[in-house]
Amino acid sequence: MAPANATNYESRPTLVFRAKRMIPASFIDALIISTVALIISLLLFGLFVMCSGVSAMDVYWVMYRGAFGNAYAWRNTLIHAAPLLLTALCVALPARVGMMNIGGEGAVVLGGLIAALVPQMMPHAPSLIVQIAMIVCGMGIGGLWISASGALRQFRGVNETISSLLMNYIAIAILNHCVEGPMRDPTSLDHPSSWPIGVANMLGNIPGTEIHLGLLFGVIACVFSWVLMDHTAFGFATSIVGGNVRAAKIAGLSVAKYSLAACFLGGAFAALAGVVEVAAIHGRANDSLAAGLGYAGILVAFVARQNPLAIIPVAILLGGVTASGDLLQMKLKLSSASVQVFQGILFLVILGLDTWAGRLKDVRHAWFAKPVMWIFEPSKKKPITVGVAHASV
Amino acid sequence: MPVSSSDLGYWGIPLAIFAGAIRNSTPFIFVSLGETLTERSGRINLGQEGTLVMGAMAGFGVSYLTNQQWPAIGQSMGPWFGVLCAGLAAGILGVLHAWLCSQPRVNDIAVGIGIMIFGTGLAFYLGKRFVEPSAPQLPAIGFGNWSNSEQVRAALKINWLFFVGVALAPLMQWWLKNTRWGLIVRTVGESTDAARAMGYSVNAVRLYATAAGAFLAGVGGSFLSLYWPGSWNEGLNSGQGLMAVALVIFARWNPIYCLFAALLFGGAKALGPALQSVGLSKGHYLFDAAPYFLTLLIMIVTCSASRSLAGAPGELGKATA
């Protein structure tokens, strides 16, 4: 028997959307899925706040105003987005080799700690040298930290999600130990902190703006990762390792090398976020480094579907949501956790819609084309399909 | 012989570790038993952290509100009602996890992280009003009432929920091994093909297992807010839900071993405070990290890159088509 639902390609309409040839279909799918997810999550969040007696429209309006309403809001948004760009890479790059790493928080914390430590090590060096040393050392330590959990997976088969998460707690313990013990500034009484890094060593703003250099670093890191992963032989090899380890081994690729390199890069970027937090905002290391930037980065990476370039708009969007949190609290008396609730809803919706990835055509067919067909040609409705679908499971 | 607290000296350390092991292990016992059940059905629920926090909030909130509403019975019944509601609230999150994971191509680990963020966020949001007040607490049995020492009496006060957990472990082991339902759960966990051939719905069984697992995690969470440390705030959880996942691996998916592993973890968690209590406060942050070190170390020692672990359910971590 011929398959009942064989598609007759000849009879398809000839009107073709030309742009699709230049833009890969997967990109369009990803864009559609992410947009639909965002809309669904906004609707769900609206329902949620309505349950606590706040108008959903007010919430959307305040969120928009707090995130993108004026120049000040934009500045706030971009400052919040800067570390997310970097911590999202800590998830997206290991994801390329098939690792689900959630250790960004630990790398951020260690990066910040190193940034506070380096100026003490070289008190007489010119500030540019100190800044470069902070960035290089921070990135190096962060890279090693994340590649340690990559190595545990590679050589010992330890689940990298759990190990990276445990290492977050260890990193935070190291931070607390240092800022309360050997690195404590005696003048920081009620909020134990490390020594200040010194005004001269602070990272400045991007010329002509009031936004610190971290944003520039983040954008450069994302573009760099995109070029590296999608347009070089290294990135291609990494994708093979992530796609099929056996195929990679047969092709003679060193699985460990590519896995660890991806983890190192991701960890280095996340640690850079920590360096920037200390060297551009706080000026000293303390427990405000562990503010969940690493966890927000996981969300950004998933919404961006692990694409380094897509991380940029998603991080700005999420940065905007975070930036509007204060305004939500002030204007509508919503709890500060409401932003986290929205993030959680968005994350779950995105993951739920993962089921559409790569088969959006089928979904469109099932949800739209089929019902339309039934309306106009009810005779073609085949009740037997139910039985066929059941047998094929 | 009467013992006064000053006489205890350094003997206070093992006593404090023993007491801490009992206290801290209770949430671990419940979460790890729940996670064992879920993983035996072939699915990992990394969202236990979120369900635990949700349970802690719900338990505290319900206990507090019951006491407000019906002061006559609130003191005695409120906490237990809270424990029940904690389990139910967490179970709802478990159902959400199971439903999302039952969709094709959805990764259970990623959904777990999502539930973790959503559950903690929701708990903080809904629990904002419970940060200040105090709620009626779960009762404990004082085994140390014979002693004059305040320290000994405090250390030997053991909560009822601990005994429930201790009883639950062999019960679950027996249930998995000897009952029809236990067999179905194990079949789904070992081979989905076999389960389908027998006519069982894999997703339905996993739904029940995940919901029940989350229920237990919620009960474990309610212990945190209703006994030790005994209040609700946003720093209540410290990764117990996630450590439980590692603990289950360490316990080889065996409920009885889970009990012992939970006691070990509870003891490791008590190490820092125990040393602090006798004045050794130097570097106590590093001792606080002891359970995480221990977990990591155990995973490094027990895992292997070349073979799958003994006792691991066959379908665990496999992508659902």
Interface residues (C-beta under 8 A of the other chain):
Chain A: M100 I102 L152 Q154 F155 R156 G157 V158 N159 T161 I162 S163 L165 L166 M167 Y169 I170 A173 I174 N176 H177 E180 G181 Y295 I298 L299 F302 S335 A337 S338 V339 Q340 V341 F342 Q343 G344 I345 F347 L348 I350 L351 G352 D354 T355 A357 G358 V393
Chain B: L46 L96 L100 Q103 P104 R105 V106 N107 I109 A110 V111 I113 G114 I115 I117 F118 G119 T120 G121 L122 F124 Y125 K128 R196 S238 G239 L242 M243 V245 A246 I249 K282 G283 Y285 L286 D288 A289 Y292 F293 T295 L296 M299 I300 C303 S304 A305 S306
